[in-house]
């Protein structure tokens, strides 16, 4: 787990905690449904960052008898829980509050306070979003943004980036809803904004759940890594054929590789052992994330 990932999460945690207090205060004073939804949004995000930090800590625990390959998948589990919380708490409560406000509208008081709070929130959220985007851009390398999300094996950075992006969009919706309610006198706009914020959160949660599901179930290493491992095996002059290259991410920086090869019949058992040791060392040097390698000597079946 990179230090940058932790810094992004901690920055978002501090920002969301402070912002949630100001949003709830403004919602209580002005009676704005959209502002209350934004407060709930920031509070859920604060809890999510705590869960992500917990996941990072748990994933760093060393291997033991019950978990021989370590606890790296903890970060995948907690990232999935974050998606569920965004869906259930953030999206669900925001939509419920918005519907209640549409059915039983309450006139806003002192809307200027909402504008001040939203302006400050945009400033703080924007800074957190830019920091998360910068870290994600650094980590993605030459890949495009969508491709990088699909290929990423460390969900912590893109989870925070998704959250911050949804937060910025939610703030804009809240601002428009409050402004329309004030200047048109049609107080339902405030409740409608709250409902829209809920749908934004639900959409974000569904995308996050989809992207983390594969990691939780067990994704293979990215194809360049798989092809590279196969190339190293094929370069050996004592291997007749490479049957299978099976990889599994046990954590963001832990790849398990199970390799099946057909050694030439003419080599001795000692040469097989020496070749396996040499190949394992070569793979680990070229791909440091490959921590455990199992090479099976298996006769290929030719048809």
C-alpha positions in Angstrom: 0.0 0.0 0.0 1.6 3.3 -1.1 2.1 6.2 1.4 0.3 8.4 -1.1 -2.9 6.4 -0.7 -2.8 6.9 3.1 -2.2 10.7 2.7 -5.1 11.0 0.2 -7.5 9.2 2.6 -6.3 11.2 5.7 -6.7 14.5 3.8 -10.2 13.5 2.8 -11.0 12.4 6.3 -10.1 15.7 7.9 -11.8 17.7 5.2 -15.1 15.7 5.4 -15.2 15.7 9.2 -14.9 19.5 9.3 -17.3 20.1 6.4 -20.0 17.8 7.8 -20.2 19.8 11.0 -20.6 23.1 9.1 -23.2 21.5 6.8 -25.3 20.1 9.6 -25.2 23.5 11.4 -26.3 25.3 8.3 -29.1 22.8 7.7 -30.3 23.1 11.3 -30.4 26.9 11.1 -31.8 27.3 7.6 -34.0 24.2 7.4 -32.6 23.3 4.0 -33.2 19.7 2.9 -30.4 19.8 0.3 -27.9 21.0 2.9 -29.0 18.3 5.3 -28.4 15.7 2.5 -24.9 17.2 2.0 -24.2 16.9 5.7 -25.2 13.3 5.6 -23.0 12.8 2.5 -20.0 14.3 4.3 -20.6 12.3 7.4 -20.9 9.0 5.5 -17.7 9.9 3.6 -15.9 10.6 6.9 -16.9 7.1 8.1 -15.8 5.6 4.8 -12.3 7.1 5.1 -12.1 5.6 8.6 -13.0 2.2 7.2 -10.5 2.5 4.4 -7.7 3.3 6.9 -8.8 0.3 8.9 -8.7 -1.8 5.8 -5.2 -0.6 5.0 -4.0 -1.4 8.5 -5.6 -4.9 8.5 -4.2 -5.7 5.0 -0.7 -5.0 6.3 -0.9 -7.8 8.9 1.6 -10.6 8.2 0.7 -14.1 7.1 -0.2 -16.6 9.7 -1.4 -20.2 10.0 -5.0 -19.4 9.2 -4.1 -16.9 6.4 -0.9 -18.2 4.8 -1.0 -15.7 2.0 -1.5 -12.7 4.3 -4.5 -10.3 4.8 -4.1 -8.2 1.7 -7.7 -8.7 0.5 -8.9 -6.8 3.6 -8.6 -3.6 1.7 -10.9 -5.0 -1.0 -13.5 -6.1 1.6 -13.6 -2.7 3.3 -13.7 -0.9 -0.1 -16.8 -2.9 -0.9 -18.3 -2.1 2.5 -17.7 1.6 1.7 -19.7 1.2 -1.5 -22.6 -0.4 0.4 -22.6 2.4 3.0 -22.6 5.1 0.3 -25.6 3.4 -1.3 -27.6 2.7 1.8 -26.8 5.6 4.1 -25.8 8.4 1.8 -28.1 7.7 -1.1 -31.0 6.2 0.7 -31.3 8.8 3.5 -30.8 11.7 1.0 -33.6 10.5 -1.2 -35.9 9.9 1.8 -35.2 13.3 3.2 -35.8 14.9 -0.2 -39.1 13.1 -0.7 -40.2 14.2 2.8 -39.3 17.8 2.0 -41.2 17.7 -1.3 -44.3 16.3 0.5 -44.0 18.6 3.5 -42.0 21.7 2.3 -40.5 24.0 4.9 -39.5 27.6 4.0 -35.8 28.2 4.2 -34.4 30.8 6.6 -31.2 32.8 6.1 -30.2 31.1 2.8 -27.0 33.3 2.7 -25.6 31.0 5.3 -26.1 28.0 3.0 -24.1 29.8 0.2 -21.3 30.6 2.6 -21.1 27.0 3.8 -21.4 25.6 0.3 -18.6 27.9 -0.9 -16.3 26.8 1.9 -17.2 23.2 1.2 -16.4 23.5 -2.5 -13.1 25.0 -1.5 -12.2 22.2 0.9 -13.7 19.4 -1.2 -12.0 20.9 -4.3 -8.6 20.7 -2.6 -9.2 17.1 -1.5 -10.4 16.2 -5.0 -7.3 17.8 -6.6 -5.0 15.9 -4.2 -6.7 12.6 -4.9 -6.7 13.2 -8.7 -3.0 14.1 -8.6 -2.2 10.9 -6.7 -4.3 8.8 -9.0 -2.8 10.4 -12.1 0.7 9.6 -10.7 -0.3 6.0 -10.0 -2.1 5.4 -13.4 1.0 5.9 -15.5 0.4 5.7 -19.2 -3.1 4.3 -18.9 -6.3 6.4 -19.5 -8.4 7.2 -16.5 -11.2 4.7 -17.2 -8.7 2.0 -18.1 -6.6 2.8 -15.0 -9.7 2.3 -12.8 -10.4 -1.1 -14.4 -6.8 -2.2 -14.1 -6.1 -0.8 -10.6 -5.4 -3.3 -7.9 -5.3 -0.7 -5.1 -8.9 0.6 -4.8 -8.2 3.0 -1.9 -7.2 6.0 -4.2 -9.9 5.6 -6.8 -12.5 5.1 -4.0 -11.6 8.5 -2.5 -11.5 10.1 -6.0 -15.0 8.8 -6.8 -16.3 10.0 -3.4 -14.7 13.5 -3.9 -16.1 13.7 -7.4 -19.6 12.8 -6.2 -19.2 15.4 -3.4 -18.3 18.2 -5.9 -21.2 17.3 -8.1 -23.5 17.1 -5.0 -22.4 20.5 -3.9 -23.3 22.0 -7.3 -26.7 20.4 -7.2 -27.3 21.7 -3.7 -26.2 25.2 -4.7 -28.6 25.2 -7.7 -31.5 23.8 -5.7 -31.1 26.3 -2.8 -30.8 29.2 -5.3 -33.8 28.2 -7.3 -35.8 27.8 -4.0 -34.8 31.3 -2.9 -35.3 33.2 -6.2 -38.4 31.5 -7.5 -40.1 31.0 -4.1 -40.8 27.4 -5.2 -39.5 25.6 -2.1 -39.8 22.2 -3.7 -36.5 22.8 -5.6 -34.6 22.2 -2.3 -36.2 18.8 -1.8 -35.7 17.9 -5.5 -32.0 18.8 -5.1 -31.8 16.4 -2.1 -33.3 13.6 -4.2 -30.8 14.2 -7.0 -27.9 14.1 -4.5 -29.2 10.8 -3.4 -29.2 9.4 -6.9 -25.6 10.7 -7.5 -24.5 8.8 -4.4 -26.3 5.6 -5.5 -24.7 5.8 -8.9 -21.3 6.3 -7.4 -21.9 3.4 -5.0 -22.9 1.0 -7.8 -19.8 1.9 -9.8 -17.6 1.4 -6.8 -19.2 -1.9 -6.0 -18.7 -3.1 -9.6 -15.1 -2.1 -9.7 -14.2 -3.6 -6.3 -16.2 -6.8 -6.8 -13.7 -8.4 -9.1 -10.8 -7.7 -6.7 -12.8 -9.2 -3.8 -13.6 -12.3 -5.7 -10.1 -12.7 -7.1 -8.7 -11.0 -10.1 -5.7 -12.1 -12.1 -2.6 -9.8 -12.6 -2.8 -7.4 -15.5 -2.2 -8.9 -18.9 1.2 -7.3 -19.4 2.4 -9.1 -16.2 0.9 -12.4 -17.3 2.5 -12.1 -20.7 5.8 -11.1 -19.2 5.8 -14.2 -16.9 4.9 -16.4 -19.9 7.8 -14.9 -21.9 10.3 -15.6 -19.1 9.2 -19.2 -19.0 9.3 -19.6 -22.8 12.9 -18.2 -22.8 14.2 -21.2 -20.9 15.9 -23.8 -23.2 14.8 -26.7 -20.9 11.1 -26.0 -21.1 9.3 -27.7 -24.0 6.0 -25.9 -23.5 4.2 -23.5 -21.2 0.8 -24.9 -20.3 -0.8 -22.4 -17.9 0.1 -19.1 -16.3 -2.5 -18.6 -13.5 -2.2 -15.5 -11.3 -4.2 -14.1 -8.5 -4.0 -10.8 -6.6 -4.0 -11.5 -2.9 -3.7 -7.8 -2.2 -2.6 -4.6 -4.1 1.0 -5.6 -4.0 0.8 -9.3 -3.7 0.5 -11.6 -6.7 0.3 -15.4 -6.4 1.5 -17.2 -9.5 0.8 -20.9 -10.3 2.6 -22.0 -13.4 2.4 -25.2 -15.3 5.2 -26.2 -17.7 6.3 -29.2 -19.6 10.1 -29.8 -19.1 12.1 -31.6 -21.8 12.3 -35.3 -21.2 16.1 -35.3 -21.4 16.8 -33.2 -18.3 17.5 -34.6 -14.9 15.5 -33.9 -11.6 18.4 -31.8 -10.4 18.2 -29.6 -13.6 14.5 -29.2 -13.0 15.1 -27.9 -9.5 17.8 -25.6 -10.6 15.6 -24.2 -13.4 12.6 -23.7 -11.1 14.8 -21.7 -8.7 16.3 -19.6 -11.5 12.9 -18.9 -13.1 11.3 -17.9 -9.8 14.2 -15.5 -9.1 13.9 -13.9 -12.6 10.1 -13.5 -12.3 10.4 -11.9 -8.9 13.1 -9.5 -10.0 11.2 -8.3 -13.0 7.8 -8.2 -11.2 8.4 -7.4 -7.5 4.6 -7.8 -6.7 4.8 -11.5 -7.5 5.6 -12.7 -4.0 4.8 -16.5 -4.2 5.4 -18.7 -7.2 4.5 -22.4 -7.7 5.8 -24.1 -10.8 4.3 -27.5 -11.7 6.0 -29.9 -14.0 3.1 -31.2 -16.0 3.2 -33.1 -19.3 1.4 -31.2 -22.1 -1.2 -33.1 -24.1 -0.8 -32.7 -27.8 -3.7 -33.3 -30.1 
